[in-house]
Amino acid sequence: MSETSVIVLAAGQGTRMKSRRAKVLHELCGVPMLGHVLRNAKRLDPDRLIVVVGKDADEVKERFAGEAEFVLQAEQNGTGHAVLVAQPALGEVDGDVLVLYGDTPLLSPETLEHMSKVKRERNADLAVLTARTKNIPGRVARDENGRVSRIIEAQDATPEELELEERNTGVYLFSADLLRDGLASLTPDNAQGELYITDIVGFAVERGLRVEAVEIDDPDECMGINTRVELADATAYLRRRIAREHMAAGVTFIDPSSVYIDADVEIGRDSIIEPGVVITGPTRIGEGVHVKSGCVLEDSQLGDGVVIGPSAHLRPGSHLGAGVKIGNYVEVKNSTLGAGSKAAHLGYIGDADVGEGVNFSCGAIIVNYDGYKKTRSTIGDGAFIGCNANIVSPVEVEPHGFVAAGSTITKNVPEDALAVARDRQRNIEGWVARREGRKPTRKPTGKPSGTDAASAVSAPSPKKPARKRPAKKTTKKKAGKKAAKKEAAKKKSPKKAAKKKAPKKATKKQASRKRR
């Protein structure tokens, strides 16, 4: 569609949604409903794209900043008034003007392109998109030649007009000149006292201009969303469409109705998606990937040949290289795993850069949060993380490092090293039996026990203390014989003469006394 401008009416208050959010910001398959409308409009490569906003203008403009021009309809006074508000911004454009609605997100670009083709081929001044459904209130009246004569709003219709089956979807493709003149002719002569854009149809017919009705093949495309129920219905329709598009591109779905895939997800051919899978955000999945039942994939990237699940969870920022295997009850968050790495079951890998060919055994955890901040760890190529090991970030396990089962690693592990960080096992024989007041069924062996194979290999053997020779035990009988022998020896040996003590030499003082 060349030389085409687009006006999107998105000023409705959405009171029936009963929400604090703007109605057009509610999401279908990961994208706000207005986002779907703008994407479809951009596929037409329009010269101008204008969105009319109302009460929630700031919220809507912030969400879609840079994607369109915005004009404010401060007072809601009908669809004609909304287009009239956009007229000054549109200016004196040529070509066609397409009018869409922010709460009608399911219209496909193919439908809009077909509408433009019909208008061009039939040289019409106005093309009106119609559908045969009971879910749209506006009726389409035709003249005796089968051409559109006017559009009737349900609240203004007679009982006979309410029986008309063809309905007005509200999507129009005007010639720019007709739109300018028609807007100038609008008056609030109706039960609601509002300006209806539908009155431009009667204006065109009265002037002999050509108005063509383009009936849509799938009426569900025209589904408008005003309630939560309608939001769920539209989401279900879009899910089916998304699944069909992926299947047409070579992806296998075991049960498409049980899978939830967002609009921005990309899946390579020959991939298999099992039931109960949820894939959200701009997730990219390579070729030949197998996603098993119960998996949740959020804003992640999976290389070719990845196998994941069942019941695994990829949180945002996860990048899995080719051939990676993620098993049941494994969660990966904001981490990169190199080609061929595996985490088969029951683990958490958060904020980690993992090399190629790494094995995470059952229960292995990357402890990335210390209660205040999150930090990253690095696991080198070919490393092995044993069962129930805790890698407390920030830590680096260098290539081919080996972490023993049950270890809590807080320091870097050098290349080719075995890291063991756990207490040695100690078995207390008969403890349970004594506690329960019964005789142990197993006799103590007297041998030390409890050192497992890994500890025996990794821990150096303690030096054995020097054995002390036990003191000789002496009985009373032996002690008596020993005493008798000593007594006999005393009697046999002659008594030595007592040595006489030599007189002490007199001191000088004593000598002087004797002289006196």
Residue, then its C-alpha position, 0 to 999 in steps of 0.5 A: m500500500s503506497e501513499t497511505s496514512v494510518i489513524v489508530l483510535a485508542a482513546g477509549q477508557g476501557t471501563r469494562m476491563k476494570s483495570r488501572r492500566a490503559k486498555v490498549l496496554h493489556e497483552l496478548c501473547g506477550v505484546p500489548m494489543l496496541g502493539h499488535v495493531l501498530r505492527n500490522a499497520k507498519r507492514l503496510d509501510p504507511d507515510r504517516l502513523i497517528v495514534v489518538v489517545g485519551k485519559d491514559a495518554d501519558e502511559v500509552k505514549e511512554r510505552f510506544a515512544g518513537e513508534a508513532e505520532f500521538v494526538l490527544q482526544a481530551e473529551q471522548n465524543g464518538t469515533g468521528h470526533a476522534v478522527l476529527v482530532a487527528q485531522p490537523a496532525l494529518g494535514e493535507v495528505d493525498g492518497d488513502v487514509l486507513v482507520l484502525y482501532g487500538d482494541t482490535p489487534l487480530l487483523s492480519p496485514e494480509t486482510l488490510e492489503h486485500m482491502s486496499k487491492v479491492k478499493r484500487e481495482r474497483n476504483a472506490d472512494l471508500a472501502v468498508l471491512t465487513a463480517r458476518t458475525k453476531n459479535i459486532p453491533g454495527r449493521v451494514a445496509r445495502d441498496e437494491n444493487g447490492r452496494v453499501s447504502r449506510i452503516i447503522e449503529a445498533q442503538d439507532a437501528t430499527p427492529e428490522e435493521l437489527e436482523l441484518e447479518e452483515r456487520n460493520t467492523g469499523v475499519y475504513l479505507f478512505s480517499a483522503d479528499l472524501l475523509r476531509d469533506g466527510l468529517a466537515s459534514l458530521t453532526p451529532d444527530n443520533a441517540q448518543g449525541e456523538l459524532y459517528i465516523t459511520d455517517i461518512v458512508g451515507f455522506a459518500v452515497e448521497r454524493g454518488l461516490r463509490v462505496e465498496a464492502v470487503e467481507i472478511d473470510d475469518p470474522d474472528e480477526c475483527m474481534g474487539i476487546n472490551t472485557r477480560v473474557e474477550l481478552a482471553d478469547a482473543t489470546a486463544y485465537l492468536r495462540r492458534r494462529i502462532a502455532r499454525e505459522h510455526m508448524a507451516a515453517g517445519v516445527t512439530f507440536i505434539d498438542p498445539s492447543s496446550v502450548y503457550i507461545d508468545a508472538d515474538v518467539e522464533i523456532g527453527r525447523d525440525s524442532i519438537i515442542e511437547p505439551g504444556v510448554v510455555i515460551t515467552g518474550p523474544t526467545r530464539i530456538g535453533e533447529g532440531v531442538h527438543v523441548k519436553s513437557g512442562c518447560v518454561l522458557e523466558d527470553s532465552q536463546l537455544g542453539d541447535g540440537v538442545v534438549i531441555g526438560p521435562s519441567a525445566h525453567l530458563r529464566p531471562g538471559s539464558h543462552l544454551g550452546a549447541g547440544v546442551k542438555i538441561g534435565n528435569y527440575v533444572e533452572v538456568k538464569n542469566s547464564t551462558l552454557g557452552a556447547g555440549s554442557k549438561a545439567a541433567h537434573l535438580g540444579y540451579i545455574g544462576d549468573a554463570d559463564v559456563g564453558e563447553g563440555v561441562n557436567f553439573s551433577c544432580g543437586a549442583i548449585i551456583v550460589n549467586y546471591d549473598g543477601y545483598k548483591k548478585t555476583r557471577s562465577t566462571i566454569g571452564d571447559g571440561a569441568f566437572i561439578g559433583c552432586n550437591a556441590n555449592i559454588v559460592s560466587p564469585v568463583e572460577v573453576e578453571p578448565h578440567g577442574f573437578v569439584a567433589a560431591g558435597s563440597t562448598i566451594t568458596k575459592n578458585v579451583p585451579e586447572d586439573a585440580l580436585a577440590v574437596a571442601r567437606d568434613r570427613q565422615r565419622n561412624i559411632e558404632g552402636w549409637v542408635a541401639r544405645r539410644e533406643g535401649r537395646k543391644p547393638t546388632r553389630k559388634p564393634t570391629g575396633k577398626p577406624s571407619g568412615t573415610d570415603a573414597a574421595s576423601a581417602v584420595s584427596a586428603p593426606s594421611p595423618k602421621k601415626p604417633a609413636r607407640k608407647r610400650p605398655a608398663k609391665k604388670t606386676t602381681k603381688k606374688k612377684a612383688g613378694k619374691k623380689a622383696a625376699k631376695k633383697e633381704a637375703a642379699k643384705k644378710k650375706s653382705p658384711k656390715k661396713a665399719a662406720k666411718k668416724k667423723a674427722p674433727k672439725k678444725a677450730t676457728k681462730k676465735q676458739a683457739s684464742r679462748k683456749r690460750r686464755 
